[in-house]
């Protein structure tokens, strides 16, 4: 299973469901990094220092960061979706085929109703 670092904007219900699926998810709160106004490159560097792929809803900024450098432990970016169970399942499915998330940017989109 994967090791993730959930960015401050990532929905906690999805974190909980990913944990139920067996993933190791560290939140910004657990890491003592909330409400500090940390820039996205700093968050990505922190995740990389821990060997964790970052989970984020901040798609555009992380697409840009990935384009600038693939020297990270992985980026999983999501769209807003009130179906937290479905979203966690789609993340789990999206990463299942990858032996490593290093240097990868995986986009997980909301399904069409």
Backbone as JSON Lines, residues from 0, in Angstrom:
{"i":0,"aa":"X","n":[0.82,-1.18,0.0],"ca":[0.0,0.0,0.0],"c":[0.87,1.26,0.0]}
{"i":1,"aa":"X","n":[0.28,2.35,-0.38],"ca":[1.03,3.59,-0.56],"c":[1.18,4.39,0.73]}
{"i":2,"aa":"X","n":[2.2,5.22,0.72],"ca":[2.41,6.2,1.8],"c":[2.13,7.57,1.22]}
{"i":3,"aa":"X","n":[1.17,8.27,1.84],"ca":[0.74,9.57,1.36],"c":[0.96,10.65,2.42]}
{"i":4,"aa":"X","n":[1.06,11.87,1.93],"ca":[1.0,13.07,2.77],"c":[-0.15,13.91,2.23]}
{"i":5,"aa":"X","n":[-1.18,14.13,3.04],"ca":[-2.36,14.87,2.62],"c":[-2.14,16.36,2.84]}
{"i":6,"aa":"X","n":[-2.16,17.12,1.76],"ca":[-2.05,18.56,1.79],"c":[-3.19,19.12,2.65]}
{"i":7,"aa":"X","n":[-3.03,20.35,3.1],"ca":[-3.99,20.95,4.01],"c":[-5.4,21.05,3.42]}
{"i":8,"aa":"X","n":[-5.49,21.15,2.11],"ca":[-6.81,21.3,1.48],"c":[-7.47,19.96,1.14]}
{"i":9,"aa":"X","n":[-6.83,18.85,1.45],"ca":[-7.35,17.54,1.07],"c":[-8.44,17.12,2.06]}
{"i":10,"aa":"X","n":[-9.59,16.61,1.56],"ca":[-10.71,16.26,2.44],"c":[-10.39,15.11,3.4]}
{"i":11,"aa":"X","n":[-10.59,15.36,4.7],"ca":[-10.27,14.35,5.7],"c":[-11.11,13.08,5.56]}
{"i":12,"aa":"X","n":[-12.39,13.16,5.16],"ca":[-13.13,11.9,4.96],"c":[-12.48,10.97,3.93]}
{"i":13,"aa":"X","n":[-11.82,11.53,2.95],"ca":[-11.11,10.69,1.97],"c":[-9.88,10.07,2.62]}
{"i":14,"aa":"X","n":[-9.19,10.85,3.46],"ca":[-8.04,10.32,4.22],"c":[-8.48,9.1,5.02]}
{"i":15,"aa":"X","n":[-9.59,9.24,5.74],"ca":[-10.09,8.14,6.58],"c":[-10.39,6.89,5.74]}
{"i":16,"aa":"X","n":[-10.99,7.08,4.6],"ca":[-11.33,5.94,3.74],"c":[-10.09,5.31,3.11]}
{"i":17,"aa":"X","n":[-9.11,6.13,2.76],"ca":[-7.85,5.57,2.25],"c":[-7.16,4.73,3.32]}
{"i":18,"aa":"X","n":[-7.22,5.18,4.54],"ca":[-6.65,4.39,5.64],"c":[-7.37,3.05,5.78]}
{"i":19,"aa":"X","n":[-8.69,3.06,5.63],"ca":[-9.45,1.8,5.7],"c":[-9.05,0.85,4.58]}
{"i":20,"aa":"X","n":[-8.59,1.41,3.46],"ca":[-8.12,0.6,2.34],"c":[-6.68,0.13,2.54]}
{"i":21,"aa":"X","n":[-6.07,0.52,3.65],"ca":[-4.73,0.04,3.99],"c":[-3.6,1.0,3.7]}
{"i":22,"aa":"X","n":[-3.91,2.21,3.23],"ca":[-2.86,3.18,2.91],"c":[-2.43,3.93,4.18]}
{"i":23,"aa":"X","n":[-1.17,4.31,4.2],"ca":[-0.59,5.08,5.29],"c":[-0.68,6.56,4.9]}
{"i":24,"aa":"X","n":[-1.56,7.31,5.56],"ca":[-1.78,8.71,5.2],"c":[-1.44,9.6,6.39]}
{"i":25,"aa":"X","n":[-0.47,10.47,6.19],"ca":[-0.08,11.48,7.17],"c":[-0.75,12.79,6.77]}
{"i":26,"aa":"X","n":[-1.41,13.44,7.72],"ca":[-2.05,14.72,7.42],"c":[-1.16,15.88,7.85]}
{"i":27,"aa":"X","n":[-1.46,17.06,7.35],"ca":[-0.7,18.25,7.77],"c":[-0.88,18.49,9.27]}
{"i":28,"aa":"X","n":[-2.07,18.18,9.8],"ca":[-2.3,18.34,11.23],"c":[-1.37,17.42,12.03]}
{"i":29,"aa":"X","n":[-1.29,16.17,11.64],"ca":[-0.42,15.22,12.34],"c":[1.05,15.62,12.24]}
{"i":30,"aa":"X","n":[1.41,16.23,11.11],"ca":[2.8,16.65,10.89],"c":[3.11,18.0,11.53]}
{"i":31,"aa":"X","n":[2.1,18.64,12.14],"ca":[2.32,19.94,12.77],"c":[2.54,21.06,11.77]}
{"i":32,"aa":"X","n":[1.9,20.95,10.59],"ca":[2.15,21.92,9.52],"c":[0.88,22.64,9.07]}
{"i":33,"aa":"X","n":[-0.14,22.73,9.92],"ca":[-1.37,23.41,9.53],"c":[-1.29,24.89,9.86]}
{"i":34,"aa":"X","n":[-2.08,25.67,9.14],"ca":[-2.24,27.11,9.37],"c":[-0.91,27.86,9.4]}
{"i":35,"aa":"X","n":[0.04,27.43,8.59],"ca":[1.34,28.09,8.53],"c":[1.55,28.81,7.2]}
{"i":36,"aa":"X","n":[0.58,28.72,6.32],"ca":[0.7,29.38,5.03],"c":[1.86,28.86,4.2]}
{"i":37,"aa":"X","n":[2.14,27.58,4.31],"ca":[3.27,26.99,3.59],"c":[2.98,26.94,2.09]}
{"i":38,"aa":"X","n":[3.95,27.31,1.31],"ca":[3.81,27.31,-0.15],"c":[3.78,25.88,-0.67]}
{"i":39,"aa":"X","n":[3.14,25.7,-1.81],"ca":[3.03,24.37,-2.42],"c":[4.39,23.71,-2.66]}
{"i":40,"aa":"X","n":[5.4,24.43,-3.15],"ca":[6.7,23.78,-3.32],"c":[7.26,23.26,-2.0]}
{"i":41,"aa":"X","n":[7.01,23.98,-0.91],"ca":[7.47,23.52,0.4],"c":[6.73,22.27,0.84]}
{"i":42,"aa":"X","n":[5.43,22.23,0.57],"ca":[4.65,21.04,0.92],"c":[5.13,19.82,0.12]}
{"i":43,"aa":"X","n":[5.4,20.03,-1.16],"ca":[5.88,18.95,-2.0],"c":[7.26,18.48,-1.55]}
{"i":44,"aa":"X","n":[8.12,19.4,-1.21],"ca":[9.46,19.05,-0.73],"c":[9.38,18.28,0.59]}
{"i":45,"aa":"X","n":[8.47,18.7,1.47],"ca":[8.3,17.99,2.74],"c":[7.84,16.56,2.49]}
{"i":46,"aa":"X","n":[6.84,16.4,1.62],"ca":[6.36,15.05,1.3],"c":[7.5,14.21,0.74]}
{"i":47,"aa":"X","n":[8.28,14.79,-0.14],"ca":[9.41,14.07,-0.74],"c":[10.42,13.66,0.33]}
{"i":48,"aa":"X","n":[10.68,14.55,1.28],"ca":[11.65,14.24,2.34],"c":[11.21,13.04,3.17]}
{"i":49,"aa":"X","n":[9.91,12.8,3.21],"ca":[9.36,11.66,3.95],"c":[9.15,10.44,3.05]}
{"i":50,"aa":"X","n":[9.39,10.62,1.74],"ca":[9.17,9.53,0.81],"c":[7.7,9.25,0.58]}
{"i":51,"aa":"X","n":[6.88,10.28,0.71],"ca":[5.43,10.14,0.57],"c":[4.92,10.91,-0.64]}
{"i":52,"aa":"X","n":[3.98,10.32,-1.35],"ca":[3.28,11.02,-2.43],"c":[2.3,12.0,-1.79]}
{"i":53,"aa":"X","n":[2.17,13.17,-2.39],"ca":[1.26,14.17,-1.84],"c":[-0.13,14.02,-2.44]}
{"i":54,"aa":"X","n":[-1.14,14.18,-1.6],"ca":[-2.54,14.19,-2.0],"c":[-3.01,15.64,-1.96]}
{"i":55,"aa":"X","n":[-3.63,16.13,-3.03],"ca":[-4.05,17.53,-3.06],"c":[-5.27,17.74,-3.94]}
{"i":56,"aa":"X","n":[-6.02,18.79,-3.62],"ca":[-7.08,19.28,-4.51],"c":[-6.57,20.46,-5.34]}
{"i":57,"aa":"X","n":[-5.41,20.94,-5.03],"ca":[-4.83,22.12,-5.69],"c":[-4.18,21.68,-7.0]}
{"i":58,"aa":"X","n":[-4.99,21.31,-7.94],"ca":[-4.53,20.68,-9.18],"c":[-3.59,21.56,-10.01]}
{"i":59,"aa":"X","n":[-4.01,22.77,-10.28],"ca":[-3.24,23.62,-11.2],"c":[-1.83,23.89,-10.71]}
{"i":60,"aa":"X","n":[-1.68,24.22,-9.44],"ca":[-0.34,24.51,-8.92],"c":[0.54,23.27,-8.93]}
{"i":61,"aa":"X","n":[-0.03,22.11,-8.63],"ca":[0.78,20.9,-8.61],"c":[1.06,20.36,-10.01]}
{"i":62,"aa":"X","n":[0.18,20.64,-10.96],"ca":[0.5,20.31,-12.35],"c":[1.73,21.12,-12.77]}
{"i":63,"aa":"X","n":[1.72,22.39,-12.42],"ca":[2.86,23.27,-12.74],"c":[4.14,22.77,-12.07]}
{"i":64,"aa":"X","n":[4.05,22.41,-10.8],"ca":[5.24,21.92,-10.09],"c":[5.77,20.63,-10.71]}
{"i":65,"aa":"X","n":[4.87,19.74,-11.09],"ca":[5.28,18.49,-11.74],"c":[5.95,18.77,-13.09]}
{"i":66,"aa":"X","n":[5.41,19.73,-13.82],"ca":[5.99,20.1,-15.11],"c":[7.4,20.66,-14.94]}
{"i":67,"aa":"X","n":[7.61,21.38,-13.86],"ca":[8.93,21.96,-13.58],"c":[9.95,20.91,-13.16]}
{"i":68,"aa":"X","n":[9.5,19.9,-12.43],"ca":[10.42,18.87,-11.96],"c":[9.65,17.61,-11.56]}
{"i":69,"aa":"X","n":[10.2,16.48,-11.93],"ca":[9.61,15.21,-11.51],"c":[10.38,14.62,-10.32]}
{"i":70,"aa":"X","n":[11.16,15.44,-9.69],"ca":[11.92,15.0,-8.51],"c":[11.04,15.1,-7.27]}
{"i":71,"aa":"X","n":[10.07,14.19,-7.2],"ca":[9.17,14.12,-6.04],"c":[8.74,12.67,-5.87]}
{"i":72,"aa":"X","n":[8.08,12.4,-4.75],"ca":[7.66,11.03,-4.44],"c":[6.28,10.7,-4.99]}
{"i":73,"aa":"X","n":[5.73,11.61,-5.8],"ca":[4.42,11.39,-6.41],"c":[3.45,12.48,-6.05]}
{"i":74,"aa":"X","n":[2.57,12.78,-6.99],"ca":[1.51,13.76,-6.78],"c":[0.2,13.1,-7.22]}
{"i":75,"aa":"X","n":[-0.77,13.09,-6.32],"ca":[-2.11,12.62,-6.65],"c":[-3.02,13.84,-6.5]}
{"i":76,"aa":"X","n":[-3.56,14.33,-7.61],"ca":[-4.44,15.49,-7.54],"c":[-5.86,15.06,-7.89]}
{"i":77,"aa":"X","n":[-6.81,15.63,-7.15],"ca":[-8.2,15.23,-7.3],"c":[-9.07,16.44,-7.64]}
{"i":78,"aa":"X","n":[-10.26,16.16,-8.16],"ca":[-11.28,17.18,-8.33],"c":[-12.22,17.09,-7.13]}
{"i":79,"aa":"X","n":[-12.95,18.17,-6.86],"ca":[-13.93,18.13,-5.78],"c":[-14.98,17.08,-6.08]}
{"i":80,"aa":"X","n":[-15.32,16.3,-5.05],"ca":[-16.29,15.23,-5.22],"c":[-16.9,14.93,-3.85]}
{"i":81,"aa":"X","n":[-18.21,15.07,-3.7],"ca":[-18.83,14.76,-2.4],"c":[-18.89,13.26,-2.11]}
{"i":82,"aa":"X","n":[-18.61,12.43,-3.09],"ca":[-18.6,10.97,-2.91],"c":[-17.23,10.54,-2.39]}
{"i":83,"aa":"X","n":[-17.03,10.68,-1.08],"ca":[-15.72,10.39,-0.49],"c":[-15.32,8.93,-0.64]}
{"i":84,"aa":"X","n":[-16.27,8.01,-0.47],"ca":[-15.96,6.59,-0.66],"c":[-15.51,6.32,-2.08]}
{"i":85,"aa":"X","n":[-16.26,6.85,-3.03],"ca":[-15.9,6.66,-4.44],"c":[-14.56,7.28,-4.77]}
{"i":86,"aa":"X","n":[-14.3,8.45,-4.22],"ca":[-13.04,9.13,-4.49],"c":[-11.85,8.32,-3.95]}
{"i":87,"aa":"X","n":[-11.98,7.83,-2.74],"ca":[-10.91,7.0,-2.17],"c":[-10.71,5.74,-3.02]}
{"i":88,"aa":"X","n":[-11.79,5.14,-3.47],"ca":[-11.69,3.95,-4.32],"c":[-11.01,4.25,-5.64]}
{"i":89,"aa":"X","n":[-11.33,5.41,-6.23],"ca":[-10.7,5.78,-7.5],"c":[-9.21,6.06,-7.32]}
{"i":90,"aa":"X","n":[-8.83,6.66,-6.2],"ca":[-7.4,6.87,-5.92],"c":[-6.72,5.52,-5.79]}
{"i":91,"aa":"X","n":[-7.31,4.63,-5.02],"ca":[-6.75,3.29,-4.82],"c":[-6.58,2.57,-6.15]}
{"i":92,"aa":"X","n":[-7.58,2.65,-7.02],"ca":[-7.49,2.02,-8.35],"c":[-6.43,2.68,-9.22]}
{"i":93,"aa":"X","n":[-6.36,4.0,-9.16],"ca":[-5.43,4.74,-10.03],"c":[-3.98,4.42,-9.72]}
{"i":94,"aa":"X","n":[-3.68,4.13,-8.46],"ca":[-2.28,3.87,-8.1],"c":[-1.94,2.38,-8.15]}
{"i":95,"aa":"X","n":[-2.94,1.54,-8.22],"ca":[-2.72,0.09,-8.13],"c":[-1.78,-0.46,-9.19]}
{"i":96,"aa":"X","n":[-1.79,0.13,-10.36],"ca":[-0.98,-0.41,-11.45],"c":[0.46,0.13,-11.46]}
{"i":97,"aa":"X","n":[0.8,0.96,-10.48],"ca":[2.14,1.55,-10.44],"c":[2.96,0.93,-9.31]}
{"i":98,"aa":"X","n":[4.1,0.38,-9.67],"ca":[5.0,-0.18,-8.66],"c":[5.55,0.92,-7.76]}
{"i":99,"aa":"X","n":[5.72,2.1,-8.33],"ca":[6.23,3.25,-7.59],"c":[5.52,4.5,-8.07]}
{"i":100,"aa":"X","n":[5.3,5.42,-7.16],"ca":[4.68,6.71,-7.52],"c":[5.73,7.78,-7.75]}
{"i":101,"aa":"X","n":[7.0,7.46,-7.51],"ca":[8.08,8.43,-7.67],"c":[8.03,9.11,-9.03]}
{"i":102,"aa":"X","n":[8.01,10.45,-9.01],"ca":[8.05,11.23,-10.23],"c":[6.77,11.22,-11.05]}
{"i":103,"aa":"X","n":[5.72,10.62,-10.54],"ca":[4.46,10.54,-11.28],"c":[3.45,11.57,-10.78]}
{"i":104,"aa":"X","n":[2.65,12.05,-11.71],"ca":[1.49,12.87,-11.36],"c":[0.27,12.12,-11.86]}
{"i":105,"aa":"X","n":[-0.59,11.75,-10.93],"ca":[-1.8,11.0,-11.27],"c":[-2.99,11.88,-10.93]}
{"i":106,"aa":"X","n":[-3.84,12.07,-11.94],"ca":[-5.05,12.87,-11.77],"c":[-6.23,11.94,-11.55]}
{"i":107,"aa":"X","n":[-6.98,12.2,-10.51],"ca":[-8.16,11.4,-10.22],"c":[-9.37,12.33,-10.32]}
{"i":108,"aa":"X","n":[-10.2,12.06,-11.31],"ca":[-11.33,12.92,-11.6],"c":[-12.63,12.39,-11.01]}
{"i":109,"aa":"X","n":[-13.53,13.3,-10.77],"ca":[-14.88,12.97,-10.34],"c":[-15.58,12.26,-11.49]}
{"i":110,"aa":"X","n":[-16.36,11.24,-11.17],"ca":[-17.1,10.54,-12.21],"c":[-18.32,11.36,-12.61]}
{"i":111,"aa":"X","n":[-18.75,11.2,-13.85],"ca":[-19.94,11.89,-14.31],"c":[-21.17,11.18,-13.76]}
{"i":112,"aa":"X","n":[-22.14,11.97,-13.3],"ca":[-23.36,11.34,-12.73],"c":[-24.18,10.63,-13.79]}
